[in-house]
Amino acid sequence: MTTYKFLATDSASAMEEVVKKLGPDALIVSTSKRGNKVEIEATDSIPKDATKERLAEKGNFSDILHSKIDVLREKQRHRIYNKSLDQSFQKEGSRNSAKKNDSSDMIRIKDQLNQLQSMLAGMVITEEKNLNEVAANSVPLKLRQFEFSPEVIMSLKPAFEGLSIERGTASFLRAFSKKIACEEVNEVLKSQVTFIVGSSGVGKTTLSAKLAARMMEDKDSSKPSLVSTESHLSSKKDDLSYFARLLNIQKFHYQLEQSVDGFEKLCNGKRIVDLSSIAEESKYFIKDVKEKIGATKVATILCLPTGANKQFIEDQIATYINLNPIIAFSKADECRLYPRELSVLANKNVKVGFITGSKTILSSLAITEPDVLASHLESYLIDEVNYE
């Protein structure tokens, strides 16, 4: 049997060379990885002593796999049936014979499994980024390259189906932005009490000051007050008091152990509360305040740092999901906001309302309305394409 080796940048290109050289009936002997390339060994001749089973292997892998599985299932049914007969009707000698048959079947099954394992070991799985130009020229694959999740792409398929790469991508971004952007974010700014929750170090205190500055831009609204909930302020820097002086607004400290009545009487006007306590205490406190003054007057903002990994975002959302939080991405001037992280919000049906940096307080809080977010993502994707 004469074999030929074909080396190409990806498996699709290598298969094209095989078909050109040996024709569509060529037999693939092996597939392997050679550095950054794929090598396929193929032949156009079959040994004369090849068995029918070897000839059947010219079919695709899916057919072979299903045929093997069917054989295994049939043998399993026979074993169960024979076992039942042994227990009910057959004598001891017949049971011993059945055991021998079972042993023989097991040997054949092991051989078949080893054969399947050998076939799988020779397969090369090509990533989306390594697909050839023709295969990659589709909107879903392009979006996968940009790291949008498969679930999000599939759910928004009607937005780009049948469109070109450029128009389809733009249409997807608009639909995606509409799905995750909070259209009522301006109503959030009018809330009587705004709670800022999240892990330590994510930028909650700075976000509190930026929200206060943004609320003060509304001339018809009274100045908000900043409220801290830390237990021991004397042992660390009180950044919230510094921001209050900078903005010329009041700053209060509240102990969560006190009654909700005490919080309601703390001050008049809007309150922005930097919740620095543990998550469970914060959730109980927010629930009590909602019951006291009304859920429609209370907003909860979950602060997440831009660039946080997917698992961290999923864990934080799971912790506060019962509070129906609006997401605020902080530290946007230190790291990019990637589609893979935003895809988590879409999968969890959570809305993003704000994107902010970490260096300045005034005029640094961006409200992520759908059009603004779509523009942000489009500029990001253009930068990624240029980088590549």
C-alpha positions as CSV (number, residue, x, y, z in Angstrom):
1,M,0.0,0.0,0.0
2,T,1.5,3.3,-1.1
3,T,0.8,6.3,1.2
4,Y,1.2,10.0,0.7
5,K,1.6,12.7,3.3
6,F,0.0,16.2,3.0
7,L,1.1,19.1,5.2
8,A,-1.1,22.3,5.6
9,T,-1.9,25.1,8.0
10,D,-5.2,23.4,9.0
11,S,-7.1,20.2,8.6
12,A,-9.5,21.6,6.0
13,S,-6.7,22.8,3.7
14,A,-4.9,19.4,4.1
15,M,-8.1,17.5,3.1
16,E,-8.4,19.7,0.0
17,E,-4.9,18.6,-1.0
18,V,-5.8,15.0,-0.4
19,V,-8.8,15.2,-2.6
20,K,-6.9,17.0,-5.4
21,K,-4.1,14.4,-5.3
22,L,-6.0,11.1,-4.6
23,G,-9.6,11.9,-5.4
24,P,-12.7,11.8,-3.2
25,D,-12.4,8.0,-2.5
26,A,-9.0,8.4,-0.8
27,L,-8.5,6.5,2.5
28,I,-7.2,8.5,5.4
29,V,-4.5,6.5,7.2
30,S,-3.6,9.0,10.0
31,T,-3.9,12.6,11.1
32,S,-1.3,14.3,13.3
33,K,0.0,17.6,14.4
34,R,3.4,18.9,13.1
35,G,4.3,22.0,15.0
36,N,1.7,24.6,13.9
37,K,0.5,22.6,10.9
38,V,-1.6,19.5,10.3
39,E,-0.2,16.4,8.5
40,I,-2.6,13.9,6.9
41,E,-1.3,10.5,5.6
42,A,-3.6,9.0,3.0
43,T,-3.7,6.4,0.2
44,D,-5.7,5.6,-2.9
45,S,-5.1,1.8,-2.6
46,I,-6.3,-0.8,-0.2
47,P,-4.4,-4.1,0.6
48,K,-5.9,-7.2,-1.0
49,D,-6.2,-8.9,2.3
50,A,-8.2,-6.1,3.9
51,T,-11.3,-7.3,5.7
52,K,-14.8,-6.1,5.2
53,E,-14.5,-4.3,8.5
54,R,-11.4,-2.3,7.2
55,L,-13.3,-1.5,4.1
56,A,-16.2,-0.1,6.1
57,E,-13.8,2.3,7.8
58,K,-13.8,4.4,4.6
59,G,-17.0,5.9,5.9
60,N,-17.0,8.9,8.1
61,F,-16.2,8.7,11.8
62,S,-19.8,9.4,12.8
63,D,-21.0,6.3,10.9
64,I,-18.3,4.1,12.4
65,L,-18.9,5.4,15.9
66,H,-22.7,4.8,15.7
67,S,-22.2,1.3,14.2
68,K,-19.9,0.4,17.1
69,I,-22.3,1.7,19.6
70,D,-25.1,-0.2,18.0
71,V,-23.1,-3.4,18.2
72,L,-22.3,-2.8,21.9
73,R,-25.9,-2.2,22.7
74,E,-27.0,-5.4,20.9
75,K,-24.5,-7.4,22.7
76,Q,-25.6,-5.9,26.0
77,R,-29.2,-6.8,25.3
78,H,-28.2,-10.4,24.5
79,R,-26.2,-10.7,27.7
80,I,-29.2,-9.4,29.7
81,Y,-31.6,-11.8,27.9
82,N,-29.2,-14.8,28.3
83,K,-28.7,-14.0,32.0
84,S,-32.5,-14.0,32.5
85,L,-32.8,-17.3,30.8
86,D,-30.0,-18.7,32.9
87,Q,-31.7,-17.7,36.1
88,S,-35.1,-19.1,35.1
89,F,-34.7,-22.1,32.9
90,Q,-31.1,-23.2,32.2
91,K,-29.1,-25.7,34.3
92,E,-25.8,-25.1,35.9
93,G,-23.9,-26.3,32.8
94,S,-25.7,-23.9,30.6
95,R,-24.9,-21.0,33.0
96,N,-21.2,-21.9,32.8
97,S,-21.4,-21.8,29.0
98,A,-23.0,-18.4,29.1
99,K,-20.3,-17.1,31.3
100,K,-17.7,-18.2,28.8
101,N,-19.7,-16.4,26.0
102,D,-19.9,-13.3,28.2
103,S,-16.1,-13.4,28.6
104,S,-15.6,-13.8,24.9
105,D,-17.9,-10.9,24.3
106,M,-16.1,-8.7,26.7
107,I,-12.8,-9.4,24.9
108,R,-14.3,-8.4,21.6
109,I,-15.8,-5.2,23.2
110,K,-12.5,-4.2,24.6
111,D,-10.9,-4.7,21.2
112,Q,-13.5,-2.4,19.6
113,L,-13.1,0.2,22.3
114,N,-9.3,0.2,21.8
115,Q,-9.9,0.6,18.1
116,L,-12.2,3.6,18.7
117,Q,-9.7,5.1,21.1
118,S,-7.0,4.8,18.5
119,M,-9.2,6.6,15.9
120,L,-9.9,9.4,18.4
121,A,-6.2,9.8,19.2
122,G,-5.5,10.7,15.6
123,M,-8.1,13.4,15.3
124,V,-7.1,17.1,15.2
125,I,-9.7,19.6,16.5
126,T,-9.3,22.9,14.8
127,E,-10.0,26.1,16.8
128,E,-12.2,28.8,15.2
129,K,-9.2,31.2,14.9
130,N,-7.4,28.6,12.7
131,L,-10.2,28.0,10.2
132,N,-9.4,28.7,6.6
133,E,-10.7,31.9,5.0
134,V,-13.8,30.3,3.5
135,A,-14.9,28.5,6.6
136,A,-14.3,31.5,8.9
137,N,-16.3,33.8,6.6
138,S,-19.5,33.7,8.6
139,V,-21.0,36.0,11.3
140,P,-21.2,33.3,14.1
141,L,-17.6,32.2,13.7
142,K,-16.4,35.8,13.6
143,L,-18.4,36.5,16.8
144,R,-16.8,33.4,18.4
145,Q,-13.4,34.8,17.5
146,F,-14.3,37.9,19.4
147,E,-15.2,35.6,22.4
148,F,-18.9,36.1,22.6
149,S,-20.4,33.0,24.1
150,P,-22.1,30.4,21.8
151,E,-25.4,30.7,23.9
152,V,-25.6,34.4,23.3
153,I,-24.8,34.1,19.6
154,M,-27.5,31.4,19.1
155,S,-30.1,33.4,21.1
156,L,-29.5,36.5,18.9
157,K,-29.2,34.6,15.6
158,P,-32.4,36.3,14.1
159,A,-30.6,39.7,14.3
160,F,-27.8,38.7,11.9
161,E,-29.0,35.7,9.9
162,G,-28.6,36.1,6.2
163,L,-26.4,39.3,6.5
164,S,-22.9,39.9,5.4
165,I,-20.0,39.8,8.0
166,E,-19.9,43.6,8.4
167,R,-23.7,44.2,8.5
168,G,-24.3,41.0,10.5
169,T,-21.7,41.9,13.2
170,A,-23.1,45.5,13.5
171,S,-26.7,44.1,13.8
172,F,-25.6,41.6,16.4
173,L,-23.9,44.3,18.5
174,R,-27.0,46.4,18.5
175,A,-29.2,43.5,19.6
176,F,-26.7,42.4,22.2
177,S,-26.4,45.9,23.6
178,K,-30.1,46.2,23.8
179,K,-30.3,42.8,25.7
180,I,-27.8,43.7,28.4
181,A,-28.0,47.5,28.7
182,C,-30.3,49.0,31.3
183,E,-32.7,51.4,29.5
184,E,-34.1,52.7,32.8
185,V,-30.7,53.7,34.2
186,N,-31.8,57.4,34.5
187,E,-34.6,56.2,36.8
188,V,-32.0,54.5,39.0
189,L,-30.4,57.9,39.5
190,K,-33.6,59.2,40.9
191,S,-33.9,56.5,43.6
192,Q,-34.3,57.6,47.2
193,V,-31.7,55.1,48.4
194,T,-28.9,53.6,46.3
195,F,-26.9,50.7,47.7
196,I,-23.5,49.9,46.3
197,V,-22.5,46.3,46.9
198,G,-19.6,44.1,45.8
199,S,-16.3,42.6,47.0
200,S,-13.7,44.7,48.8
201,G,-11.3,46.6,46.5
202,V,-13.6,46.7,43.4
203,G,-14.1,50.5,43.6
204,K,-17.4,50.8,45.5
205,T,-16.4,53.9,47.5
206,T,-15.2,55.7,44.3
207,L,-18.3,54.7,42.5
208,S,-20.5,56.1,45.4
209,A,-18.8,59.5,44.9
210,K,-19.2,59.4,41.2
211,L,-22.9,58.6,41.5
212,A,-23.3,61.5,43.9
213,A,-21.5,63.9,41.4
214,R,-23.8,62.6,38.6
215,M,-26.9,63.2,40.7
216,M,-25.8,66.7,41.5
217,E,-25.9,67.5,37.8
218,D,-29.6,67.5,38.0
219,K,-30.5,71.0,39.1
220,D,-34.0,70.1,40.2
221,S,-32.7,67.5,42.6
222,S,-31.4,68.0,46.1
223,K,-27.8,67.1,47.0
224,P,-27.4,63.5,48.0
225,S,-25.6,62.3,51.1
226,L,-22.9,59.6,51.3
227,V,-23.3,56.9,53.9
228,S,-20.6,54.4,55.1
229,T,-21.3,51.2,56.9
230,E,-17.8,50.1,58.0
231,S,-17.4,49.0,61.6
232,H,-14.0,50.4,62.3
233,L,-13.2,53.7,60.5
234,S,-10.4,54.8,62.8
235,S,-8.0,52.1,61.7
236,K,-8.1,53.0,58.0
237,K,-8.3,55.9,55.6
238,D,-11.9,57.3,55.3
239,D,-12.0,57.9,51.6
240,L,-15.8,58.5,51.6
241,S,-15.4,61.5,54.0
242,Y,-12.7,62.8,51.6
243,F,-15.0,62.6,48.6
244,A,-17.8,64.2,50.6
245,R,-15.7,67.2,51.3
246,L,-14.5,67.3,47.7
247,L,-18.2,67.4,46.5
248,N,-19.4,69.6,49.4
249,I,-22.0,67.2,50.5
250,Q,-22.8,65.4,53.8
251,K,-21.3,62.1,54.9
252,F,-22.9,59.9,57.6
253,H,-21.9,56.6,59.2
254,Y,-24.4,53.9,60.0
255,Q,-24.1,50.7,62.0
256,L,-26.1,47.8,60.4
257,E,-26.9,46.6,63.9
258,Q,-29.1,49.6,64.4
259,S,-32.8,49.6,63.5
260,V,-34.1,50.5,60.1
261,D,-35.9,53.4,61.7
262,G,-32.6,54.9,62.6
263,F,-31.4,54.7,59.0
264,E,-34.6,56.3,57.7
265,K,-34.1,59.3,60.2
266,L,-30.4,59.5,59.4
267,C,-30.8,62.4,56.9
268,N,-33.2,63.9,54.4
269,G,-33.0,63.6,50.6
270,K,-31.2,60.9,48.6
271,R,-28.7,58.5,50.2
272,I,-25.9,56.6,48.5
273,V,-24.8,53.8,50.8
274,D,-21.4,52.2,50.5
275,L,-22.0,48.7,51.9
276,S,-18.7,47.4,53.0
277,S,-20.0,44.7,55.3
278,I,-20.2,41.0,54.4
279,A,-22.7,40.0,51.7
280,E,-25.3,38.3,53.9
281,E,-25.5,41.2,56.3
282,S,-25.8,43.6,53.4
283,K,-28.6,41.6,51.8
284,Y,-30.7,41.5,55.0
285,F,-30.2,45.2,55.5
286,I,-31.3,46.1,51.9
287,K,-34.4,43.8,52.3
288,D,-35.4,45.6,55.5
289,V,-35.0,49.1,54.0
290,K,-37.1,48.1,51.0
291,E,-39.9,46.8,53.2
292,K,-39.7,50.1,55.2
293,I,-39.6,52.8,52.5
294,G,-40.8,50.8,49.4
295,A,-38.9,48.7,46.9
296,T,-39.5,51.2,44.0
297,K,-37.5,53.8,46.0
298,V,-34.5,51.6,46.4
299,A,-31.8,50.7,43.8
300,T,-29.0,48.2,44.2
301,I,-25.8,48.5,42.1
302,L,-23.3,45.7,42.0
303,C,-19.8,47.0,41.4
304,L,-17.6,44.7,39.3
305,P,-14.0,45.6,38.2
306,T,-13.5,45.7,34.4
307,G,-11.2,42.7,33.4
308,A,-12.5,40.4,36.1
309,N,-12.6,36.8,35.1
310,K,-15.8,35.0,34.2
311,Q,-16.0,32.9,37.3
312,F,-15.7,35.9,39.6
313,I,-18.5,37.7,37.8
314,E,-20.8,34.6,37.9
315,D,-20.1,34.2,41.6
316,Q,-20.9,37.9,42.4
317,I,-24.1,37.8,40.4
318,A,-25.2,34.6,42.1
319,T,-24.6,36.2,45.5
320,Y,-26.7,39.3,44.8
321,I,-29.2,38.1,42.1
322,N,-32.2,38.2,44.5
323,L,-31.7,42.0,44.9
324,N,-32.1,42.5,41.1
325,P,-28.9,44.6,40.9
326,I,-27.8,46.9,38.1
327,I,-24.1,46.2,37.1
328,A,-21.5,49.0,37.2
329,F,-18.1,48.2,35.7
330,S,-15.3,50.1,37.5
331,K,-11.7,50.7,36.6
332,A,-12.4,50.9,32.8
333,D,-9.3,53.1,32.4
334,E,-7.1,50.2,33.6
335,C,-8.6,47.3,31.6
336,R,-10.8,46.6,28.7
337,L,-14.4,45.4,28.9
338,Y,-14.4,42.1,27.0
339,P,-17.3,40.4,25.2
340,R,-16.7,37.2,27.2
341,E,-17.5,39.0,30.5
342,L,-20.5,40.8,29.0
343,S,-21.8,37.4,27.7
344,V,-22.2,36.4,31.4
345,L,-24.6,39.2,31.9
346,A,-26.7,38.2,28.9
347,N,-26.8,34.5,30.1
348,K,-27.8,35.6,33.6
349,N,-30.3,38.2,32.3
350,V,-28.6,41.0,34.3
351,K,-28.4,44.6,33.0
352,V,-25.4,46.9,33.0
353,G,-26.0,50.5,33.8
354,F,-22.6,52.2,34.3
355,I,-19.0,52.1,33.1
356,T,-16.5,54.2,34.9
357,G,-12.7,54.7,35.4
358,S,-10.8,55.1,38.6
359,K,-8.8,58.3,38.2
360,T,-11.3,61.2,38.3
361,I,-14.6,61.8,40.0
362,L,-16.3,64.5,37.9
363,S,-17.6,63.7,34.4
364,S,-16.2,60.1,34.5
365,L,-19.4,58.0,34.9
366,A,-20.7,56.7,31.6
367,I,-24.3,55.6,31.4
368,T,-24.5,52.5,29.3
369,E,-27.6,53.1,27.2
370,P,-27.9,50.5,24.3
371,D,-26.5,52.9,21.7
372,V,-23.6,53.9,23.9
373,L,-22.7,50.3,24.7
374,A,-23.0,49.2,21.0
375,S,-20.6,52.1,20.0
376,H,-18.2,51.0,22.7
377,L,-18.2,47.4,21.6
378,E,-17.9,48.3,18.0
379,S,-14.8,50.4,18.6
380,Y,-13.3,47.6,20.7
381,L,-13.9,45.0,17.9
382,I,-12.3,47.4,15.3
383,D,-9.2,47.7,17.5
384,E,-9.1,43.9,17.8
385,V,-9.2,43.4,14.1
386,N,-6.5,46.0,13.5
387,Y,-4.3,44.4,16.2
388,E,-4.6,41.0,14.4
